[in-house]
Amino acid sequence: MTGFLGEYESTLDAKGRFLLPAGFKKQLSDGAGGQFVINRGFEKCLSLYPMNEWQPIFERISKLNDFDPKVREFRRYFLNGATILELDSAGRLLVPKNLLSYANLEKDIVLAAATNKIEIWDKAKYQEFFENFSPGAFSDLAQQVMGGGDNNISI
């Protein structure tokens, strides 16, 4: 399993390409092979999965009950727009126009580690997220997510 750490700033060129930061390239597992899947994130960002991380997610989604309307709704939102990308000879990835529009990406972007994927954010939106999140709110969230039951982990 790939596990990413870090955040890096990058810039989109006029065609919607960005250079995958060397810090993330070094963290790719051997099974990634330079192929990725990019899709809509849960917030107004994009999620970039190395192919070896995308495959188990896709397989799990493929096994969900198609007779359940919630499953169909989730699949549409999660899979529609998902696109296979490959690093070009210069180490760049081309973001499809529909996904650029979804995440409001224009020029300055931030690539942020999110366990097995990389989130791609508009730089201003990313900074706004952290500016509007107080240390107290972060502490409360940490307690809710990490501090109880099976999630009782010391950090």
Secondary structure, DSSP 8 states (H G I E B T S, - for coil): ------EEEEE--TTSEEE--HHHHTT--GGGTTEEEEEE-SSSSEEEEEHHHHHHHHHHHHTS-TTSHHHHHHHHHHHTT-EEEE--TTSEEE--HHHHHHTT--SEEEEEEETTEEEEEEHHHHHHHHHTS-HHHHHHHHHHHHSSGGG----
